[in-house]
Amino acid sequence: MAQNEVELNTIVLSGVISSCDKGGEWEKALQLSSVVVQNKIQLDTLAFNALLGACRNGGTWKHALQFLSSMVQSHVETNSITYSAVIRACEKSCEYEKALQMVNTMEQIAVVPDTITFNTMISACQRGGEWERALSVFSAMACAKLEHDVVSVNVTISACETGGEWHKALHVFSEISHSEVELGTITFNALLSACEKGSKWEEALQLFSLMAKKQSRAQRNHI
């Protein structure tokens, strides 16, 4: 009976935390962690991830690292959702080094990321000024048999652009240009900025021409 009560409390607590978080009340969600301590509730992966989701939305990276540490010490299973939330919390607080450390940890313990987690990892690399690492994670998506989306493409190109690696940015664009990913203004602006930094006016003109053609096709499709 006691075991059933603990399980019920865990399930209920997870639901309440998620409800507060989704309602924009992430602080109230985190306050519920005190209920866990007071009632000595053994949280499972779902409950911890709910708390980490609140940390992610609130950018409270210290709380996120504390919850992750509690998971590890309690031998609670972590997954891609766990690390994605921690990385995002660190990134949101401009703790890019901490975010990159989480990327390292994921690779070391072989947590299999999904597309959202890969994008979060690439974003952390981009904001941390690690363009080579961003490219490495971007390439790893293909190895994991996951499709790149517009977010992963944009952030990777931005990482190269920020690092002054215009040729790498254009290489990513070349790789993805024949895929089904719908590239937009953000993508082309990052590419044009990369060309500007590299004084590559010919490439910039080609991109501008391509943008004009895409816009013309889009306008005809709406007629």
MARKOLTI-154250 format. One record per residue: x, y, z of N, C-alpha, C in turn; residue number from 1. Coordinates in nm, 3 decimals. Atoms other than C-alpha are relative to their C-alpha. Layout:
<sites>
X | Y | Z | X | Y | Z | X | Y | Z | NUM
...
</sites>
This chain:
<sites>
0.084 | -0.121 | 0.000 | 0.000 | 0.000 | 0.000 | 0.088 | 0.126 | 0.000 | 1
-0.090 | -0.115 | -0.007 | 0.283 | 0.238 | 0.091 | 0.065 | 0.026 | -0.135 | 2
-0.062 | -0.014 | 0.131 | 0.446 | 0.168 | -0.244 | -0.096 | 0.065 | -0.098 | 3
0.100 | -0.058 | 0.088 | 0.122 | 0.253 | -0.425 | -0.018 | 0.149 | 0.026 | 4
0.016 | -0.141 | -0.035 | 0.093 | 0.582 | -0.235 | 0.115 | 0.083 | -0.055 | 5
-0.116 | -0.072 | 0.053 | 0.448 | 0.682 | -0.334 | -0.012 | 0.016 | -0.150 | 6
0.016 | -0.006 | 0.145 | 0.377 | 0.600 | -0.697 | -0.107 | 0.101 | -0.040 | 7
0.108 | -0.093 | 0.029 | 0.052 | 0.796 | -0.690 | 0.047 | 0.143 | 0.019 | 8
-0.050 | -0.134 | -0.026 | 0.220 | 1.098 | -0.534 | 0.094 | 0.048 | -0.110 | 9
-0.093 | -0.034 | 0.107 | 0.488 | 1.089 | -0.800 | -0.075 | 0.039 | -0.127 | 10
0.078 | -0.027 | 0.121 | 0.235 | 1.077 | -1.081 | -0.074 | 0.133 | 0.012 | 11
0.076 | -0.124 | -0.022 | 0.021 | 1.355 | -0.932 | 0.093 | 0.120 | -0.003 | 12
-0.096 | -0.111 | -0.006 | 0.324 | 1.573 | -0.861 | 0.050 | 0.036 | -0.140 | 13
-0.045 | -0.024 | 0.137 | 0.448 | 1.533 | -1.219 | -0.104 | 0.079 | -0.077 | 14
0.107 | -0.069 | 0.071 | 0.109 | 1.642 | -1.351 | -0.016 | 0.144 | 0.043 | 15
0.014 | -0.136 | -0.052 | 0.089 | 1.946 | -1.125 | 0.116 | 0.088 | -0.045 | 16
-0.119 | -0.075 | 0.044 | 0.445 | 2.055 | -1.208 | -0.014 | 0.038 | -0.147 | 17
0.016 | -0.025 | 0.144 | 0.376 | 2.022 | -1.582 | -0.108 | 0.105 | -0.025 | 18
0.109 | -0.096 | 0.016 | 0.049 | 2.215 | -1.547 | 0.046 | 0.142 | 0.031 | 19
-0.051 | -0.132 | -0.037 | 0.220 | 2.503 | -1.368 | 0.096 | 0.053 | -0.106 | 20
-0.101 | -0.039 | 0.099 | 0.505 | 2.507 | -1.619 | -0.065 | 0.044 | -0.130 | 21
0.067 | -0.033 | 0.125 | 0.277 | 2.503 | -1.922 | -0.084 | 0.127 | 0.011 | 22
0.077 | -0.122 | -0.022 | 0.075 | 2.783 | -1.766 | 0.087 | 0.122 | 0.021 | 23
-0.093 | -0.111 | -0.014 | 0.385 | 2.999 | -1.751 | 0.042 | 0.027 | 0.143 | 24
-0.034 | -0.018 | -0.141 | 0.419 | 2.957 | -1.374 | 0.115 | -0.093 | 0.039 | 25
-0.112 | 0.088 | -0.025 | 0.760 | 2.792 | -1.375 | 0.054 | 0.012 | 0.142 | 26
-0.047 | -0.017 | -0.137 | 0.849 | 2.943 | -1.037 | -0.082 | -0.085 | 0.097 | 27
0.086 | 0.082 | -0.085 | 0.549 | 2.774 | -0.875 | 0.032 | -0.149 | -0.020 | 28
-0.036 | 0.139 | 0.029 | 0.649 | 2.451 | -1.049 | 0.124 | -0.041 | 0.080 | 29
-0.123 | 0.030 | -0.073 | 0.995 | 2.469 | -0.892 | -0.022 | -0.002 | 0.150 | 30
0.029 | -0.002 | -0.143 | 0.850 | 2.551 | -0.551 | -0.054 | -0.135 | 0.048 | 31
0.055 | 0.130 | -0.036 | 0.680 | 2.212 | -0.559 | 0.109 | -0.102 | 0.034 | 32
-0.108 | 0.093 | -0.034 | 1.021 | 2.050 | -0.527 | 0.016 | -0.014 | 0.151 | 33
-0.006 | 0.008 | -0.147 | 1.000 | 2.132 | -0.155 | -0.095 | -0.107 | 0.052 | 34
0.095 | 0.104 | -0.038 | 0.699 | 1.898 | -0.136 | 0.068 | -0.136 | -0.008 | 35
-0.074 | 0.125 | 0.018 | 0.927 | 1.622 | -0.261 | 0.087 | -0.029 | 0.121 | 36
-0.090 | 0.017 | -0.114 | 1.176 | 1.679 | 0.019 | -0.078 | -0.029 | 0.128 | 37
0.080 | 0.013 | -0.123 | 0.911 | 1.715 | 0.291 | -0.064 | -0.138 | 0.012 | 38
0.072 | 0.127 | -0.002 | 0.728 | 1.397 | 0.191 | 0.087 | -0.119 | -0.041 | 39
-0.096 | 0.105 | 0.036 | 1.039 | 1.200 | 0.095 | -0.049 | -0.084 | -0.118 | 40
0.051 | 0.067 | 0.119 | 0.891 | 1.119 | -0.245 | 0.116 | -0.035 | -0.092 | 41
-0.101 | 0.044 | 0.095 | 1.109 | 0.916 | -0.479 | -0.047 | 0.031 | -0.142 | 42
0.042 | -0.041 | 0.133 | 1.079 | 1.089 | -0.815 | 0.053 | -0.094 | -0.107 | 43
-0.044 | 0.080 | 0.113 | 1.099 | 0.900 | -1.143 | 0.046 | 0.094 | -0.112 | 44
-0.050 | -0.080 | 0.112 | 1.230 | 1.018 | -1.480 | -0.101 | 0.104 | -0.045 | 45
0.105 | -0.092 | 0.045 | 0.898 | 1.175 | -1.578 | -0.011 | 0.121 | 0.091 | 46
0.012 | -0.110 | -0.096 | 0.877 | 1.382 | -1.259 | 0.121 | 0.093 | -0.004 | 47
-0.120 | -0.082 | 0.009 | 1.238 | 1.498 | -1.278 | 0.001 | 0.083 | -0.128 | 48
0.004 | -0.073 | 0.127 | 1.194 | 1.592 | -1.644 | -0.101 | 0.115 | 0.004 | 49
0.098 | -0.108 | -0.016 | 0.888 | 1.796 | -1.548 | 0.064 | 0.118 | 0.073 | 50
-0.071 | -0.105 | -0.072 | 1.099 | 1.990 | -1.298 | 0.105 | 0.067 | -0.088 | 51
-0.102 | -0.054 | 0.090 | 1.376 | 2.031 | -1.555 | -0.062 | 0.085 | -0.110 | 52
0.071 | -0.083 | 0.098 | 1.120 | 2.164 | -1.803 | -0.026 | 0.139 | 0.055 | 53
0.021 | -0.130 | -0.064 | 1.042 | 2.440 | -1.554 | 0.132 | 0.077 | 0.007 | 54
-0.133 | -0.063 | -0.002 | 1.416 | 2.508 | -1.517 | 0.035 | 0.055 | -0.138 | 55
-0.026 | -0.040 | 0.138 | 1.446 | 2.526 | -1.895 | -0.073 | 0.130 | -0.032 | 56
0.081 | -0.118 | 0.033 | 1.165 | 2.779 | -1.930 | 0.037 | 0.120 | 0.085 | 57
-0.039 | -0.110 | -0.087 | 1.288 | 2.983 | -1.637 | 0.146 | 0.039 | -0.011 | 58
-0.143 | -0.029 | 0.015 | 1.654 | 2.968 | -1.734 | 0.076 | -0.014 | 0.131 | 59
-0.065 | 0.018 | -0.130 | 1.743 | 2.853 | -1.383 | 0.098 | -0.118 | -0.008 | 60
-0.098 | 0.106 | 0.029 | 2.055 | 2.657 | -1.470 | 0.053 | -0.069 | 0.125 | 61
-0.049 | 0.063 | -0.123 | 2.169 | 2.600 | -1.111 | -0.097 | -0.106 | 0.050 | 62
0.102 | 0.098 | -0.039 | 1.841 | 2.428 | -1.025 | 0.006 | -0.121 | -0.093 | 63
-0.004 | 0.109 | 0.099 | 1.868 | 2.226 | -1.346 | 0.114 | -0.096 | 0.030 | 64
-0.116 | 0.084 | -0.030 | 2.216 | 2.100 | -1.256 | -0.021 | -0.077 | 0.131 | 65
0.029 | 0.067 | -0.127 | 2.099 | 2.019 | -0.902 | -0.094 | -0.119 | -0.020 | 66
0.094 | 0.109 | 0.026 | 1.807 | 1.812 | -1.029 | 0.067 | -0.113 | -0.077 | 67
-0.072 | 0.102 | 0.076 | 2.032 | 1.633 | -1.278 | 0.091 | -0.080 | 0.094 | 68
-0.087 | 0.067 | -0.096 | 2.277 | 1.555 | -0.998 | -0.081 | -0.095 | 0.089 | 69
0.087 | 0.085 | -0.082 | 1.990 | 1.418 | -0.787 | -0.042 | -0.125 | -0.076 | 70
0.037 | 0.115 | 0.082 | 1.884 | 1.194 | -1.075 | 0.113 | -0.103 | -0.003 | 71
-0.116 | 0.089 | 0.010 | 2.233 | 1.051 | -1.111 | 0.025 | -0.070 | 0.134 | 72
-0.027 | 0.057 | -0.132 | 2.280 | 1.002 | -0.736 | -0.108 | -0.101 | 0.041 | 73
0.111 | 0.090 | -0.034 | 1.937 | 0.835 | -0.706 | -0.015 | -0.113 | -0.100 | 74
0.002 | 0.103 | 0.104 | 2.010 | 0.614 | -1.008 | -0.131 | 0.002 | -0.080 | 75
0.118 | -0.017 | 0.084 | 1.710 | 0.754 | -1.194 | 0.045 | 0.016 | -0.144 | 76
-0.041 | -0.001 | 0.141 | 1.732 | 0.701 | -1.569 | -0.014 | 0.140 | -0.061 | 77
0.005 | -0.126 | 0.075 | 1.817 | 1.010 | -1.775 | -0.020 | -0.033 | -0.148 | 78
0.020 | 0.020 | 0.143 | 1.726 | 1.054 | -2.141 | 0.025 | 0.130 | -0.075 | 79
-0.027 | -0.119 | 0.082 | 1.747 | 1.303 | -2.426 | -0.081 | 0.120 | 0.047 | 80
0.084 | -0.110 | -0.051 | 1.462 | 1.509 | -2.277 | 0.067 | 0.064 | 0.121 | 81
-0.070 | -0.049 | -0.119 | 1.656 | 1.539 | -1.952 | 0.111 | 0.097 | -0.038 | 82
-0.117 | -0.081 | 0.035 | 1.973 | 1.672 | -2.112 | -0.036 | 0.120 | -0.087 | 83
0.045 | -0.113 | 0.082 | 1.791 | 1.890 | -2.363 | -0.048 | 0.114 | 0.089 | 84
0.050 | -0.102 | -0.092 | 1.620 | 2.073 | -2.076 | 0.114 | 0.068 | 0.075 | 85
-0.114 | -0.055 | -0.074 | 1.946 | 2.116 | -1.883 | 0.083 | 0.091 | -0.091 | 86
-0.078 | -0.081 | 0.095 | 2.133 | 2.242 | -2.189 | -0.071 | 0.132 | -0.029 | 87
0.076 | -0.121 | 0.032 | 1.854 | 2.487 | -2.270 | -0.002 | 0.097 | 0.117 | 88
-0.001 | -0.086 | -0.119 | 1.845 | 2.617 | -1.912 | 0.133 | 0.073 | 0.010 | 89
-0.134 | -0.061 | -0.004 | 2.222 | 2.679 | -1.923 | 0.016 | 0.104 | -0.111 | 90
-0.011 | -0.090 | 0.115 | 2.203 | 2.836 | -2.267 | -0.080 | 0.127 | 0.022 | 91
0.088 | -0.115 | -0.024 | 1.916 | 3.063 | -2.165 | 0.060 | 0.096 | 0.101 | 92
-0.065 | -0.082 | -0.102 | 2.124 | 3.187 | -1.873 | 0.138 | 0.048 | -0.045 | 93
-0.130 | -0.037 | 0.058 | 2.424 | 3.248 | -2.104 | 0.116 | -0.077 | 0.065 | 94
-0.104 | 0.087 | -0.057 | 2.612 | 2.969 | -1.924 | 0.041 | -0.102 | -0.108 | 95
-0.029 | 0.082 | 0.117 | 2.746 | 2.838 | -2.253 | 0.101 | -0.111 | 0.029 | 96
-0.099 | 0.102 | -0.037 | 3.041 | 2.653 | -2.099 | -0.068 | -0.118 | 0.068 | 97
0.076 | 0.106 | -0.069 | 2.803 | 2.461 | -1.874 | -0.082 | -0.080 | -0.102 | 98
0.079 | 0.067 | 0.103 | 2.583 | 2.385 | -2.175 | 0.086 | -0.095 | -0.082 | 99
-0.091 | 0.084 | 0.078 | 2.881 | 2.251 | -2.369 | 0.047 | -0.120 | 0.082 | 100
-0.036 | 0.113 | -0.086 | 2.977 | 2.036 | -2.071 | -0.108 | -0.107 | -0.003 | 101
0.111 | 0.095 | 0.009 | 2.632 | 1.879 | -2.089 | 0.002 | -0.074 | -0.134 | 102
-0.014 | 0.063 | 0.131 | 2.688 | 1.814 | -2.460 | 0.106 | -0.111 | 0.009 | 103
-0.107 | 0.099 | -0.020 | 3.012 | 1.635 | -2.363 | -0.052 | -0.122 | 0.076 | 104
0.052 | 0.108 | -0.084 | 2.832 | 1.432 | -2.098 | -0.091 | -0.092 | -0.080 | 105
0.091 | 0.080 | 0.083 | 2.564 | 1.321 | -2.343 | 0.077 | -0.094 | -0.090 | 106
-0.081 | 0.082 | 0.090 | 2.829 | 1.197 | -2.582 | 0.071 | -0.111 | 0.074 | 107
-0.076 | 0.097 | -0.078 | 3.023 | 1.019 | -2.308 | -0.087 | -0.116 | 0.048 | 108
0.087 | 0.106 | -0.053 | 2.725 | 0.828 | -2.167 | -0.092 | -0.056 | -0.108 | 109
0.072 | 0.054 | 0.116 | 2.583 | 0.762 | -2.515 | -0.150 | 0.014 | 0.010 | 110
0.142 | -0.029 | 0.006 | 2.244 | 0.922 | -2.464 | -0.035 | 0.030 | -0.145 | 111
0.038 | -0.019 | 0.141 | 2.070 | 0.905 | -2.803 | -0.092 | 0.121 | -0.011 | 112
0.082 | -0.120 | 0.011 | 1.941 | 1.254 | -2.888 | -0.107 | -0.015 | -0.108 | 113
0.097 | -0.013 | 0.108 | 1.628 | 1.327 | -3.088 | 0.028 | 0.132 | -0.072 | 114
-0.024 | -0.122 | 0.079 | 1.598 | 1.615 | -3.337 | 0.002 | 0.125 | 0.087 | 115
0.007 | -0.117 | -0.088 | 1.499 | 1.867 | -3.069 | 0.126 | 0.012 | 0.083 | 116
-0.121 | -0.002 | -0.082 | 1.793 | 1.768 | -2.850 | 0.122 | 0.036 | -0.083 | 117
-0.111 | -0.035 | 0.089 | 2.035 | 1.784 | -3.143 | 0.000 | 0.150 | -0.026 | 118
0.009 | -0.143 | 0.027 | 1.909 | 2.133 | -3.223 | 0.043 | 0.082 | 0.120 | 119
-0.040 | -0.068 | -0.122 | 1.955 | 2.237 | -2.861 | 0.151 | -0.006 | 0.017 | 120
-0.145 | 0.016 | -0.009 | 2.310 | 2.100 | -2.867 | 0.071 | 0.091 | -0.099 | 121
-0.060 | -0.087 | 0.102 | 2.391 | 2.285 | -3.191 | -0.009 | 0.146 | 0.044 | 122
0.020 | -0.138 | -0.046 | 2.247 | 2.606 | -3.046 | 0.098 | 0.035 | 0.111 | 123
-0.095 | -0.023 | -0.109 | 2.463 | 2.570 | -2.735 | 0.141 | 0.022 | -0.056 | 124
-0.131 | -0.014 | 0.065 | 2.771 | 2.528 | -2.956 | 0.010 | 0.136 | -0.070 | 125
0.001 | -0.127 | 0.073 | 2.673 | 2.829 | -3.166 | 0.017 | 0.118 | 0.095 | 126
-0.006 | -0.110 | -0.096 | 2.618 | 3.055 | -2.867 | 0.131 | -0.001 | 0.079 | 127
-0.128 | 0.011 | -0.070 | 2.938 | 2.927 | -2.709 | 0.119 | 0.026 | -0.089 | 128
-0.109 | -0.032 | 0.093 | 3.140 | 3.019 | -3.018 | 0.075 | -0.122 | -0.050 | 129
-0.065 | 0.125 | 0.041 | 3.216 | 2.655 | -3.101 | -0.056 | -0.046 | -0.136 | 130
0.056 | 0.031 | 0.132 | 3.147 | 2.644 | -3.476 | 0.040 | -0.141 | -0.047 | 131
-0.043 | 0.134 | 0.039 | 3.352 | 2.327 | -3.528 | -0.085 | -0.107 | 0.069 | 132
0.082 | 0.094 | -0.076 | 3.156 | 2.152 | -3.256 | -0.143 | -0.001 | -0.057 | 133
0.133 | -0.008 | 0.059 | 2.830 | 2.275 | -3.409 | -0.009 | -0.084 | -0.127 | 134
-0.005 | 0.079 | 0.123 | 2.930 | 2.120 | -3.742 | 0.005 | -0.149 | 0.030 | 135
-0.012 | 0.140 | -0.039 | 3.021 | 1.796 | -3.569 | -0.134 | -0.056 | 0.045 | 136
0.133 | 0.045 | -0.046 | 2.682 | 1.772 | -3.398 | -0.097 | -0.005 | -0.117 | 137
0.086 | -0.003 | 0.119 | 2.509 | 1.868 | -3.724 | 0.021 | -0.126 | -0.084 | 138
-0.031 | 0.120 | 0.077 | 2.687 | 1.583 | -3.902 | -0.047 | -0.127 | 0.072 | 139
0.041 | 0.116 | -0.079 | 2.604 | 1.344 | -3.617 | -0.148 | -0.031 | -0.019 | 140
0.143 | 0.023 | 0.022 | 2.234 | 1.390 | -3.694 | -0.021 | -0.101 | -0.113 | 141
0.011 | 0.091 | 0.113 | 2.281 | 1.212 | -4.026 | 0.041 | -0.141 | 0.041 | 142
-0.045 | 0.131 | -0.048 | 2.472 | 0.932 | -3.853 | -0.107 | -0.067 | 0.085 | 143
0.108 | 0.052 | -0.084 | 2.178 | 0.896 | -3.614 | -0.127 | -0.023 | -0.082 | 144
0.112 | 0.019 | 0.093 | 1.950 | 0.874 | -3.922 | -0.119 | 0.092 | 0.032 | 145
0.102 | -0.101 | -0.026 | 1.764 | 1.191 | -3.825 | 0.008 | 0.106 | -0.109 | 146
0.005 | -0.102 | 0.105 | 1.653 | 1.448 | -4.081 | 0.031 | 0.137 | 0.061 | 147
-0.022 | -0.139 | -0.040 | 1.786 | 1.800 | -4.050 | -0.129 | 0.079 | -0.026 | 148
0.113 | -0.088 | 0.025 | 1.516 | 2.062 | -4.014 | 0.052 | 0.143 | -0.014 | 149
-0.043 | -0.137 | 0.025 | 1.521 | 2.436 | -4.073 | 0.073 | 0.058 | 0.121 | 150
-0.067 | -0.051 | -0.121 | 1.627 | 2.500 | -3.711 | 0.146 | -0.045 | 0.004 | 151
-0.138 | 0.050 | -0.004 | 1.934 | 2.276 | -3.725 | 0.085 | 0.064 | -0.108 | 152
-0.073 | -0.064 | 0.110 | 2.034 | 2.425 | -4.061 | 0.033 | 0.145 | 0.034 | 153
-0.021 | -0.142 | -0.031 | 1.987 | 2.786 | -3.952 | 0.104 | 0.021 | 0.109 | 154
-0.091 | -0.019 | -0.113 | 2.172 | 2.746 | -3.623 | 0.143 | -0.039 | -0.039 | 155
-0.134 | 0.042 | 0.043 | 2.463 | 2.559 | -3.785 | 0.064 | 0.105 | -0.090 | 156
-0.050 | -0.105 | 0.088 | 2.499 | 2.821 | -4.057 | 0.036 | 0.125 | 0.081 | 157
-0.028 | -0.116 | -0.086 | 2.481 | 3.095 | -3.791 | 0.128 | -0.021 | 0.079 | 158
-0.123 | 0.030 | -0.074 | 2.756 | 2.919 | -3.594 | 0.122 | 0.024 | -0.088 | 159
-0.111 | -0.021 | 0.095 | 2.980 | 2.921 | -3.902 | 0.017 | 0.148 | -0.031 | 160
-0.003 | -0.144 | 0.030 | 2.888 | 3.282 | -3.979 | 0.064 | 0.077 | 0.115 | 161
-0.055 | -0.066 | -0.118 | 2.967 | 3.392 | -3.623 | 0.150 | -0.026 | 0.012 | 162
-0.141 | 0.034 | -0.006 | 3.300 | 3.212 | -3.644 | 0.081 | 0.047 | -0.118 | 163
-0.071 | -0.052 | 0.117 | 3.387 | 3.383 | -3.971 | 0.034 | -0.107 | -0.102 | 164
-0.027 | 0.111 | 0.091 | 3.380 | 3.051 | -4.155 | -0.103 | -0.001 | -0.114 | 165
0.098 | -0.017 | 0.107 | 3.194 | 3.162 | -4.467 | -0.007 | -0.124 | -0.089 | 166
-0.002 | 0.116 | 0.090 | 3.304 | 2.859 | -4.673 | -0.071 | -0.119 | 0.064 | 167
0.071 | 0.108 | -0.069 | 3.172 | 2.620 | -4.407 | -0.151 | 0.025 | -0.004 | 168
0.142 | -0.036 | 0.006 | 2.840 | 2.806 | -4.401 | -0.058 | -0.035 | -0.136 | 169
0.046 | 0.030 | 0.136 | 2.810 | 2.774 | -4.778 | -0.001 | -0.150 | -0.026 | 170
-0.005 | 0.146 | 0.017 | 2.906 | 2.407 | -4.758 | -0.125 | -0.064 | 0.062 | 171
0.122 | 0.050 | -0.063 | 2.620 | 2.340 | -4.516 | -0.121 | 0.028 | -0.089 | 172
0.110 | -0.037 | 0.089 | 2.385 | 2.526 | -4.748 | -0.002 | -0.090 | -0.124 | 173
-0.009 | 0.085 | 0.119 | 2.510 | 2.325 | -5.046 | -0.049 | -0.142 | 0.030 | 174
0.040 | 0.135 | -0.040 | 2.455 | 1.998 | -4.857 | -0.151 | -0.013 | 0.012 | 175
0.142 | 0.008 | -0.035 | 2.100 | 2.084 | -4.760 | -0.091 | 0.053 | -0.111 | 176
0.081 | -0.068 | 0.102 | 1.985 | 2.274 | -5.072 | -0.085 | -0.094 | -0.084 | 177
0.077 | 0.095 | 0.079 | 1.864 | 1.958 | -5.244 | -0.094 | -0.086 | 0.086 | 178
0.089 | 0.074 | -0.089 | 1.674 | 1.830 | -4.941 | -0.138 | 0.065 | 0.000 | 179
0.135 | -0.053 | -0.009 | 1.313 | 1.895 | -4.849 | -0.013 | 0.111 | 0.104 | 180
0.004 | -0.107 | -0.100 | 1.407 | 2.151 | -4.583 | -0.033 | 0.132 | -0.069 | 181
0.044 | -0.127 | 0.059 | 1.228 | 2.478 | -4.660 | 0.080 | 0.114 | 0.063 | 182
-0.085 | -0.107 | -0.051 | 1.491 | 2.748 | -4.619 | -0.066 | 0.135 | -0.022 | 183
0.067 | -0.129 | 0.008 | 1.375 | 3.101 | -4.551 | 0.095 | 0.117 | 0.014 | 184
-0.075 | -0.125 | -0.009 | 1.489 | 3.458 | -4.492 | 0.113 | -0.008 | 0.102 | 185
-0.103 | 0.010 | -0.104 | 1.679 | 3.376 | -4.171 | 0.123 | -0.072 | -0.053 | 186
-0.111 | 0.077 | 0.056 | 1.888 | 3.119 | -4.356 | 0.084 | 0.086 | -0.094 | 187
-0.072 | -0.079 | 0.100 | 1.978 | 3.351 | -4.643 | 0.069 | 0.121 | 0.063 | 188
-0.064 | -0.114 | -0.067 | 2.049 | 3.646 | -4.412 | 0.131 | -0.043 | 0.066 | 189
-0.123 | 0.051 | -0.064 | 2.302 | 3.434 | -4.219 | 0.106 | -0.029 | -0.104 | 190
-0.094 | 0.030 | 0.108 | 2.460 | 3.319 | -4.544 | 0.059 | 0.128 | -0.060 | 191
-0.047 | -0.128 | 0.055 | 2.480 | 3.673 | -4.680 | 0.096 | 0.069 | 0.096 | 192
-0.089 | -0.059 | -0.101 | 2.636 | 3.791 | -4.354 | 0.136 | -0.070 | -0.001 | 193
-0.125 | 0.076 | 0.007 | 2.894 | 3.512 | -4.380 | 0.081 | 0.042 | -0.121 | 194
-0.070 | -0.044 | 0.122 | 2.978 | 3.617 | -4.736 | 0.057 | 0.140 | 0.016 | 195
-0.046 | -0.137 | -0.023 | 3.005 | 3.980 | -4.629 | 0.129 | -0.001 | 0.084 | 196
-0.119 | 0.006 | -0.087 | 3.253 | 3.890 | -4.353 | 0.121 | -0.055 | -0.075 | 197
-0.109 | 0.058 | 0.077 | 3.456 | 3.690 | -4.604 | 0.031 | 0.076 | -0.128 | 198
-0.018 | -0.083 | 0.120 | 3.436 | 3.965 | -4.869 | -0.026 | -0.082 | -0.127 | 199
0.035 | 0.086 | 0.113 | 3.277 | 3.709 | -5.103 | -0.122 | 0.057 | -0.072 | 200
0.110 | -0.071 | 0.063 | 3.069 | 3.941 | -5.319 | -0.067 | -0.084 | -0.109 | 201
0.059 | 0.082 | 0.106 | 3.019 | 3.692 | -5.603 | -0.098 | -0.102 | 0.058 | 202
0.089 | 0.095 | -0.067 | 2.873 | 3.431 | -5.369 | -0.123 | 0.070 | 0.054 | 203
0.113 | -0.076 | -0.054 | 2.656 | 3.700 | -5.210 | -0.101 | 0.032 | -0.110 | 204
0.089 | -0.029 | 0.112 | 2.516 | 3.798 | -5.549 | -0.076 | -0.124 | -0.046 | 205
0.066 | 0.126 | 0.038 | 2.441 | 3.435 | -5.632 | -0.112 | -0.034 | 0.099 | 206
0.101 | 0.026 | -0.102 | 2.256 | 3.395 | -5.303 | -0.118 | 0.096 | -0.015 | 207
0.106 | -0.099 | 0.019 | 2.064 | 3.717 | -5.364 | -0.089 | -0.037 | -0.118 | 208
0.075 | 0.043 | 0.118 | 1.963 | 3.590 | -5.707 | -0.089 | -0.119 | 0.032 | 209
0.077 | 0.117 | -0.040 | 1.850 | 3.261 | -5.556 | -0.119 | 0.039 | 0.086 | 210
0.108 | -0.049 | -0.085 | 1.645 | 3.446 | -5.294 | -0.112 | 0.061 | -0.085 | 211
0.097 | -0.066 | 0.088 | 1.477 | 3.651 | -5.567 | -0.083 | -0.104 | -0.076 | 212
0.071 | 0.106 | 0.072 | 1.389 | 3.336 | -5.762 | -0.099 | -0.073 | 0.090 | 213
0.089 | 0.067 | -0.095 | 1.244 | 3.168 | -5.453 | -0.121 | 0.086 | 0.031 | 214
0.111 | -0.090 | -0.031 | 1.034 | 3.475 | -5.375 | -0.095 | 0.009 | -0.118 | 215
0.083 | -0.007 | 0.120 | 0.912 | 3.494 | -5.734 | -0.088 | -0.124 | -0.015 | 216
0.077 | 0.125 | 0.007 | 0.807 | 3.126 | -5.727 | -0.110 | -0.003 | 0.105 | 217
0.099 | -0.002 | -0.108 | 0.632 | 3.174 | -5.394 | -0.118 | 0.090 | -0.034 | 218
0.106 | -0.093 | 0.038 | 0.438 | 3.472 | -5.529 | -0.090 | -0.061 | -0.108 | 219
0.079 | 0.062 | 0.107 | 0.329 | 3.277 | -5.840 | -0.089 | -0.111 | 0.058 | 220
0.078 | 0.109 | -0.061 | 0.214 | 2.987 | -5.621 | -0.121 | 0.051 | 0.077 | 221
0.110 | -0.057 | -0.077 | -0.012 | 3.222 | -5.426 | -0.104 | 0.068 | -0.089 | 222
0.096 | -0.064 | 0.092 | -0.181 | 3.359 | -5.736 | -0.112 | -0.097 | -0.035 | 223
</sites>
